[in-house]
Amino acid sequence: MKGMEPDNGSCGPTLATIALQQHLGDRSSQPLEILRLRHEGTSRYAVQVEPQEPFAGGVDDHGDLGVEPRDLPGRVQATEPWHAEVQDYDARRCGVAEVQGLEAAAGRQNAVAALAFWARMASLHALEQTRRYSFWKRWLGQASPSADTIGRVCAQLELPGLREVLYGLYSRFRRNKVLARSHGESISLIIDGHESSASYRRHCPGCLQRKITIGGQEHVQYYHRSVMAQLQVGEVSFLLDMEPQLPHEDEVAAALRLFLRVAARLPRAFDIVLVDGLYARAEFFRTAIERGKDVVAVLKDDRRDLLQDALSLFAAIPPIREQEGSTERLMWDLDGFTSWEAMKRPVRVVRSLETTTWHAQANGCLQTRVADWVWVTTLSPSRVATPRLVALAHRRWAIENEGFNELVEHWHADHLFHHHPKAVQVFWLMVMMAHNLFHAFVSRQIKPALRVRHTCLHWASLIAADLHHCAPVEPWPLPP
């Protein structure tokens, strides 16, 4: 398979291919030689792709990832006191050389941290064990930074630059048809919150606090919580952005900041917003409507007049029946509810009573599971029919399955690589970037027969094996 074997026994090309080959799409079959940082101009760095032979198309004219070099996370600007001190020192004594060196160091450490996620390393200390590998000198031109250096630099990086890389990656995926949608299909933006870590001892200024009673004693627990936005195009997911929940605010406030940023940056990237019942608030709905987006939210508050009115009216009308595999659905759909006074406009309520049956593996007995779902939405029945809306609402689980669960279980995203408010966000954005690139490579560059035969964990193990293949071999001493 092209791009998966080492080139003439050398170390490194496989990782570069996995990271960037999908940017060329299926139109180019020329292998990539190396991924490295090259200096551009006087004070900016960009990730470069060097093919073995010149080719037309696939990458931008300047050969980078589809974003301006000034937007890349390796760029250091005077937005922090530390940056201002460095640039002031530079102006007073040594010109631009020191600043350029710092920019190069920041870019190298970003690349190394992203590669650690591709190799599924659980900590920066695990990455530090590979500093002696020859791969780093071939890839970066020098040894990899230490764990402390990576953590310290990530605490100083610019978050807007990292986000621009993700947005630029989305634009490249759309152009290369990685996120192609079928005719008439809607693109959904799924927003949900996630708690990434908790501790009773270690904390930082960005930690949230809560009091927990254990054994009759009250303890203060510190934790981090963030809100993630994921684009869902059919069965393809793209992790787009995240926003931390700040102290003394709730999850919906962070979600509003995230939605406003995504809607301003990519106003035509999605049509519908899928959220949990926590976001079924008039403020969130009105904000989405003002920007031309529809919302589908779970309705599960028993005290809400809207839910009580809908359930009473559903009892008087016959349901719509649908059979999908072993699941039978009874669906009710009514539009024009005005019980939600804060919305100041009618809304639509849909209910789906789902009964799933299966035979238990242990004794063969028939098992049954019943789920009762109710959603409130601004979508009209003429635009989205009842069965399609139920299927659309169930897509919200994609952010749990392809998002949080996979990132936590297989990418170690919940680990605090460096306990600093900005570093926590940096590593989350990096793992989202690595996740998108990895799955784009598997879906577009691995042949279908091999994708069926091997899991994604298999390809991740090949990446790690390629890295460790460059480890220095120290033979065991012979016994006396």
C-alpha positions as CSV (number, residue, x, y, z in Angstrom):
1,M,0.0,0.0,0.0
2,K,1.5,3.3,-1.1
3,G,2.6,5.6,1.7
4,M,2.6,2.9,4.5
5,E,6.1,1.3,4.1
6,P,9.3,3.0,5.0
7,D,11.2,4.5,2.1
8,N,14.5,2.6,1.5
9,G,14.8,1.9,5.2
10,S,14.6,5.5,6.3
11,C,12.5,6.7,9.2
12,G,9.8,9.3,9.1
13,P,8.0,9.5,5.7
14,T,5.1,7.4,6.9
15,L,4.1,9.9,9.5
16,A,4.4,12.8,7.1
17,T,2.2,10.9,4.6
18,I,-0.4,10.1,7.2
19,A,-0.5,13.7,8.4
20,L,-0.9,15.5,5.1
21,Q,-1.5,13.2,2.1
22,Q,-5.3,13.6,2.3
23,H,-4.8,17.3,1.4
24,L,-3.8,16.2,-2.1
25,G,-7.0,14.1,-2.4
26,D,-7.2,11.0,-4.5
27,R,-6.0,13.0,-7.6
28,S,-2.3,12.7,-6.7
29,S,-0.4,9.5,-6.0
30,Q,3.1,11.0,-5.6
31,P,4.5,10.1,-2.2
32,L,5.5,12.9,0.2
33,E,9.1,13.0,1.2
34,I,9.1,14.8,4.5
35,L,7.0,17.2,6.7
36,R,9.1,20.0,8.2
37,L,9.1,23.6,9.2
38,R,10.6,26.0,6.7
39,H,11.3,29.6,7.2
40,E,9.2,31.9,5.1
41,G,10.1,35.6,4.7
42,T,11.6,37.2,7.7
43,S,9.3,36.3,10.6
44,R,6.8,33.6,9.8
45,Y,6.8,29.8,9.6
46,A,4.5,27.5,7.7
47,V,4.2,23.7,7.6
48,Q,5.6,22.7,4.2
49,V,5.0,19.7,1.9
50,E,7.9,18.6,-0.2
51,P,7.0,16.0,-2.9
52,Q,9.7,14.1,-4.7
53,E,8.8,15.6,-8.0
54,P,6.9,18.8,-8.9
55,F,3.1,18.3,-9.2
56,A,0.2,20.5,-10.0
57,G,-2.7,21.0,-7.7
58,G,-3.4,19.6,-4.3
59,V,-1.8,22.2,-2.2
60,D,-1.9,26.0,-2.2
61,D,0.6,28.1,-4.2
62,H,2.8,28.6,-1.2
63,G,2.6,24.9,-0.4
64,D,1.1,25.0,3.1
65,L,-2.0,23.6,4.7
66,G,-4.5,26.0,3.2
67,V,-4.1,28.7,5.9
68,E,-2.0,31.8,5.9
69,P,1.4,31.3,7.7
70,R,0.5,34.1,10.0
71,D,-2.4,32.0,11.3
72,L,-0.3,29.0,12.2
73,P,0.2,28.3,15.9
74,G,3.9,28.6,15.7
75,R,3.7,32.4,15.2
76,V,4.5,34.4,18.3
77,Q,3.0,37.8,18.6
78,A,3.2,40.4,21.3
79,T,-0.2,39.4,22.9
80,E,1.3,38.2,26.2
81,P,3.7,40.0,28.6
82,W,6.3,37.3,27.9
83,H,6.1,37.9,24.1
84,A,6.4,41.7,24.7
85,E,9.5,41.2,26.8
86,V,11.2,39.0,24.2
87,Q,10.4,41.5,21.4
88,D,11.6,44.4,23.5
89,Y,14.9,42.6,24.3
90,D,15.2,41.9,20.6
91,A,14.7,45.5,19.6
92,R,17.3,46.7,22.2
93,R,20.1,44.2,21.5
94,C,20.0,41.6,18.8
95,G,17.6,42.4,16.0
96,V,15.2,39.7,14.9
97,A,17.3,36.6,15.3
98,E,16.1,35.7,18.8
99,V,12.4,36.3,17.9
100,Q,12.7,34.1,14.8
101,G,14.3,31.4,16.9
102,L,11.4,31.5,19.4
103,E,8.9,31.3,16.6
104,A,10.7,28.3,15.2
105,A,10.8,26.6,18.6
106,A,7.0,27.2,19.1
107,G,6.3,25.7,15.7
108,R,8.5,22.7,16.4
109,Q,6.9,22.0,19.7
110,N,3.4,22.2,18.2
111,A,4.4,19.7,15.6
112,V,5.9,17.3,18.2
113,A,2.8,17.5,20.4
114,A,0.5,16.8,17.4
115,L,2.6,13.8,16.5
116,A,2.3,12.5,20.1
117,F,-1.4,12.3,19.6
118,W,-1.1,10.4,16.3
119,A,1.2,7.9,18.1
120,R,-1.5,7.8,20.9
121,M,1.0,8.7,23.7
122,A,-0.6,9.2,27.0
123,S,1.7,12.0,28.4
124,L,4.5,14.3,27.5
125,H,6.8,12.2,29.5
126,A,6.1,9.2,27.3
127,L,7.0,11.5,24.3
128,E,10.2,12.6,26.0
129,Q,11.4,9.0,26.0
130,T,11.7,9.2,22.2
131,R,14.1,12.2,22.2
132,R,17.1,10.1,21.2
133,Y,15.3,8.7,18.2
134,S,16.8,9.6,14.8
135,F,13.3,10.3,13.5
136,W,13.2,13.7,15.1
137,K,16.5,14.9,13.5
138,R,15.1,13.8,10.1
139,W,11.7,15.4,10.7
140,L,12.7,18.6,12.6
141,G,16.4,18.9,11.9
142,Q,17.2,18.6,15.6
143,A,16.2,16.6,18.7
144,S,12.6,17.0,20.0
145,P,11.9,19.4,22.8
146,S,11.6,18.2,26.4
147,A,8.3,17.7,28.1
148,D,8.7,20.8,30.2
149,T,9.6,22.9,27.2
150,I,6.5,21.7,25.3
151,G,4.2,22.4,28.2
152,R,5.7,25.8,28.9
153,V,5.5,26.9,25.2
154,C,1.9,25.6,24.8
155,A,0.9,27.8,27.7
156,Q,2.1,30.8,25.7
157,L,0.6,30.0,22.3
158,E,-2.1,32.0,20.6
159,L,-5.5,30.2,20.6
160,P,-6.9,32.2,17.6
161,G,-4.0,30.8,15.5
162,L,-4.8,27.2,16.4
163,R,-8.5,27.7,15.7
164,E,-7.7,29.2,12.3
165,V,-5.8,26.0,11.5
166,L,-8.9,24.0,12.3
167,Y,-11.1,26.3,10.2
168,G,-8.6,26.1,7.4
169,L,-8.5,22.4,7.6
170,Y,-12.3,22.3,7.3
171,S,-12.1,24.5,4.2
172,R,-9.5,22.1,2.7
173,F,-11.7,19.1,3.5
174,R,-14.7,20.7,1.8
175,R,-12.7,21.4,-1.3
176,N,-11.3,17.9,-1.4
177,K,-14.8,16.4,-1.0
178,V,-13.9,14.8,2.4
179,L,-17.0,16.5,3.8
180,A,-19.2,16.2,0.7
181,R,-22.9,16.0,1.4
182,S,-25.6,14.5,-0.8
183,H,-28.3,16.5,-2.5
184,G,-30.8,17.9,-0.1
185,E,-28.9,16.7,3.0
186,S,-28.5,19.2,5.9
187,I,-25.2,19.7,7.8
188,S,-25.6,19.8,11.6
189,L,-23.5,21.5,14.2
190,I,-23.6,19.5,17.4
191,I,-22.7,21.3,20.6
192,D,-22.2,19.6,23.9
193,G,-20.2,19.9,27.1
194,H,-17.6,17.6,28.6
195,E,-15.8,17.4,31.9
196,S,-12.1,16.5,31.2
197,S,-10.4,16.3,34.6
198,A,-11.0,16.6,38.4
199,S,-8.7,16.8,41.4
200,Y,-8.9,17.6,45.1
201,R,-5.3,19.0,45.2
202,R,-4.0,20.4,42.0
203,H,-5.7,23.4,40.5
204,C,-5.0,26.4,38.2
205,P,-6.8,29.8,37.7
206,G,-9.0,28.2,35.1
207,C,-10.3,25.4,37.3
208,L,-14.0,25.3,38.3
209,Q,-14.8,24.4,41.9
210,R,-17.6,22.4,43.6
211,K,-18.0,21.1,47.1
212,I,-18.4,17.3,47.6
213,T,-19.2,15.6,50.9
214,I,-17.2,12.5,51.6
215,G,-17.5,10.7,55.0
216,G,-19.4,13.6,56.5
217,Q,-16.6,16.1,55.5
218,E,-16.9,18.7,52.8
219,H,-14.1,18.8,50.2
220,V,-13.5,21.2,47.4
221,Q,-13.0,19.5,44.0
222,Y,-11.3,21.3,41.1
223,Y,-12.2,20.4,37.5
224,H,-12.1,21.6,33.9
225,R,-15.2,21.6,31.7
226,S,-15.4,22.7,28.1
227,V,-17.9,22.8,25.2
228,M,-17.1,21.3,21.9
229,A,-18.6,22.0,18.4
230,Q,-18.7,19.1,15.9
231,L,-19.9,19.3,12.3
232,Q,-21.9,16.2,11.2
233,V,-22.1,15.7,7.4
234,G,-23.9,12.4,6.9
235,E,-21.8,9.8,8.7
236,V,-18.7,11.9,8.6
237,S,-17.7,14.0,11.7
238,F,-15.4,17.0,11.9
239,L,-14.3,18.3,15.3
240,L,-14.4,22.1,14.7
241,D,-13.8,24.1,17.8
242,M,-14.0,24.2,21.6
243,E,-14.6,26.8,24.4
244,P,-13.8,26.4,28.1
245,Q,-16.4,27.0,30.7
246,L,-15.1,29.8,32.9
247,P,-15.5,30.1,36.7
248,H,-18.9,31.5,37.9
249,E,-20.7,30.7,34.6
250,D,-22.8,27.9,33.3
251,E,-22.3,25.6,30.3
252,V,-24.8,27.5,28.1
253,A,-22.8,30.8,28.4
254,A,-19.7,29.0,27.1
255,A,-21.8,27.4,24.4
256,L,-23.1,30.8,23.3
257,R,-19.6,32.1,22.9
258,L,-18.6,29.1,20.9
259,F,-21.7,29.2,18.6
260,L,-21.2,33.0,17.9
261,R,-17.5,32.4,17.0
262,V,-18.3,29.5,14.7
263,A,-21.3,31.2,13.1
264,A,-19.2,34.4,12.4
265,R,-16.2,32.4,11.0
266,L,-18.2,29.8,9.0
267,P,-21.7,31.3,8.4
268,R,-22.6,28.8,5.7
269,A,-21.0,25.7,7.1
270,F,-24.1,24.3,8.8
271,D,-27.9,24.6,8.7
272,I,-29.1,23.0,12.0
273,V,-27.8,23.1,15.6
274,L,-28.3,19.9,17.6
275,V,-28.1,20.3,21.4
276,D,-29.0,18.6,24.7
277,G,-31.9,19.6,26.9
278,L,-29.7,21.9,28.9
279,Y,-29.6,24.3,25.9
280,A,-33.4,24.4,25.5
281,R,-33.4,28.0,26.5
282,A,-35.0,31.0,24.8
283,E,-31.7,32.9,24.7
284,F,-29.9,30.2,22.9
285,F,-32.8,29.6,20.4
286,R,-33.1,33.3,19.6
287,T,-29.4,33.7,19.1
288,A,-29.4,30.8,16.5
289,I,-32.6,32.1,14.8
290,E,-31.1,35.6,14.4
291,R,-28.2,34.0,12.5
292,G,-30.5,32.0,10.2
293,K,-30.0,28.6,11.9
294,D,-32.6,26.1,13.1
295,V,-32.3,24.3,16.5
296,V,-33.3,20.8,17.6
297,A,-33.1,20.4,21.4
298,V,-34.1,17.6,23.7
299,L,-37.1,18.4,25.8
300,K,-36.9,16.6,29.2
301,D,-38.0,19.1,31.9
302,D,-41.2,17.7,33.5
303,R,-42.0,21.1,35.0
304,R,-42.1,22.8,31.6
305,D,-45.6,23.8,30.4
306,L,-44.6,23.1,26.8
307,L,-43.8,19.5,27.5
308,Q,-47.0,18.9,29.5
309,D,-49.1,20.5,26.8
310,A,-47.5,18.4,24.1
311,L,-47.9,15.1,25.9
312,S,-51.6,15.8,26.6
313,L,-52.2,16.6,22.9
314,F,-50.2,13.6,21.7
315,A,-52.5,11.3,23.7
316,A,-55.4,12.3,21.5
317,I,-53.8,11.7,18.1
318,P,-52.7,8.4,16.5
319,P,-48.9,7.9,16.2
320,I,-46.8,7.3,13.0
321,R,-45.3,3.8,13.0
322,E,-41.9,3.0,11.7
323,Q,-39.8,-0.2,11.9
324,E,-36.0,0.0,11.6
325,G,-34.3,-3.3,12.2
326,S,-35.2,-4.5,15.7
327,T,-36.5,-1.1,16.7
328,E,-40.1,0.0,16.5
329,R,-40.9,3.7,16.7
330,L,-44.2,5.3,17.5
331,M,-43.9,9.0,16.6
332,W,-46.1,12.0,17.3
333,D,-45.6,15.4,15.7
334,L,-47.4,18.7,16.3
335,D,-46.5,22.3,15.3
336,G,-47.6,25.7,16.6
337,F,-47.1,25.4,20.3
338,T,-47.1,28.8,22.1
339,S,-46.6,27.5,25.6
340,W,-43.0,28.6,25.6
341,E,-43.7,32.3,26.3
342,A,-40.0,33.3,26.4
343,M,-39.5,32.3,22.8
344,K,-42.2,34.7,21.5
345,R,-42.9,32.5,18.5
346,P,-44.5,29.1,17.9
347,V,-42.4,25.9,18.1
348,R,-42.7,22.3,17.0
349,V,-42.6,19.3,19.4
350,V,-41.8,15.8,18.3
351,R,-42.0,12.6,20.4
352,S,-40.6,9.2,19.6
353,L,-41.4,6.1,21.7
354,E,-38.8,3.5,20.6
355,T,-38.9,-0.2,21.6
356,T,-35.9,-2.3,20.8
357,T,-35.9,-6.1,21.2
358,W,-33.0,-8.6,21.1
359,H,-32.1,-12.1,22.3
360,A,-29.7,-12.2,25.2
361,Q,-26.5,-14.0,24.4
362,A,-26.3,-15.8,27.8
363,N,-29.7,-17.6,27.9
364,G,-31.4,-16.6,24.6
365,C,-34.3,-14.9,26.3
366,L,-36.0,-12.0,24.6
367,Q,-35.0,-8.6,26.0
368,T,-36.8,-5.3,25.5
369,R,-35.6,-1.7,26.0
370,V,-38.0,1.2,25.8
371,A,-36.8,4.8,25.2
372,D,-39.1,7.9,25.2
373,W,-37.6,10.9,23.4
374,V,-39.2,14.4,23.1
375,W,-37.6,17.2,21.1
376,V,-38.5,20.9,20.6
377,T,-37.4,22.5,17.3
378,T,-37.8,25.5,15.0
379,L,-37.8,23.3,11.9
380,S,-41.2,23.3,10.1
381,P,-43.0,20.1,9.1
382,S,-42.9,21.1,5.5
383,R,-39.1,21.3,5.5
384,V,-38.3,18.2,7.5
385,A,-40.8,15.3,7.9
386,T,-41.3,13.4,11.1
387,P,-39.1,10.3,10.5
388,R,-36.3,12.4,9.1
389,L,-36.4,14.8,12.0
390,V,-36.2,11.8,14.5
391,A,-33.2,10.5,12.7
392,L,-31.6,13.9,12.6
393,A,-32.2,14.4,16.3
394,H,-30.5,11.1,17.1
395,R,-27.4,12.3,15.3
396,R,-26.6,14.3,18.4
397,W,-25.0,11.2,19.9
398,A,-22.2,11.4,17.3
399,I,-20.4,14.0,19.5
400,E,-20.5,11.4,22.3
401,N,-19.4,8.4,20.3
402,E,-17.1,9.9,17.6
403,G,-16.1,12.8,19.8
404,F,-15.7,12.6,23.5
405,N,-15.6,8.8,23.9
406,E,-13.0,8.2,21.2
407,L,-10.9,11.2,22.3
408,V,-10.9,10.1,25.9
409,E,-10.5,6.3,25.4
410,H,-8.0,6.2,22.6
411,W,-6.4,9.7,22.3
412,H,-6.0,10.3,26.1
413,A,-7.6,13.8,25.7
414,D,-8.7,13.9,29.4
415,H,-5.1,13.8,30.6
416,L,-3.7,17.2,31.7
417,F,-0.5,17.3,29.7
418,H,0.3,20.7,31.3
419,H,-2.0,22.1,34.0
420,H,-2.4,25.7,32.7
421,P,-5.6,27.4,31.5
422,K,-4.3,28.1,28.1
423,A,-2.3,24.9,27.7
424,V,-5.4,22.8,28.4
425,Q,-7.2,24.5,25.5
426,V,-4.1,24.2,23.3
427,F,-3.9,20.4,23.8
428,W,-7.6,20.0,23.2
429,L,-7.4,21.9,19.9
430,M,-4.4,19.9,18.9
431,V,-6.0,16.5,19.6
432,M,-9.0,17.7,17.6
433,M,-6.8,18.6,14.7
434,A,-4.9,15.2,14.9
435,H,-8.3,13.4,15.1
436,N,-9.6,15.0,11.9
437,L,-6.4,14.4,10.0
438,F,-6.1,10.8,11.1
439,H,-9.7,9.9,10.1
440,A,-9.4,11.7,6.8
441,F,-6.4,9.7,6.0
442,V,-8.0,6.4,6.9
443,S,-11.2,7.1,5.0
444,R,-9.6,8.6,1.9
445,Q,-6.1,7.0,1.5
446,I,-6.6,3.5,2.8
447,K,-8.2,1.1,0.3
448,P,-11.7,-0.1,1.2
449,A,-10.6,-3.8,1.4
450,L,-7.9,-2.8,4.0
451,R,-10.4,-0.6,5.9
452,V,-12.7,-3.5,6.3
453,R,-9.9,-5.8,7.4
454,H,-8.2,-3.5,10.0
455,T,-9.5,-1.2,12.6
456,C,-8.4,2.4,13.2
457,L,-6.4,1.2,16.2
458,H,-4.4,-0.9,13.8
459,W,-3.3,2.1,11.8
460,A,-2.6,4.0,14.9
461,S,-0.3,1.2,16.0
462,L,1.5,1.4,12.7
463,I,2.2,5.1,13.3
464,A,3.6,4.4,16.7
465,A,5.6,1.5,15.3
466,D,7.1,3.7,12.6
467,L,8.2,6.2,15.3
468,H,9.7,3.6,17.6
469,H,11.4,1.9,14.6
470,C,13.9,4.7,14.8
471,A,14.9,3.9,18.4
472,P,18.6,3.4,19.0
473,V,19.3,-0.3,19.5
474,E,21.6,-1.1,22.5
475,P,22.4,-4.8,22.5
476,W,22.3,-6.7,25.8
477,P,25.8,-7.5,27.1
478,L,26.8,-11.1,26.7
479,P,26.8,-13.1,29.9
480,P,30.2,-13.9,31.5
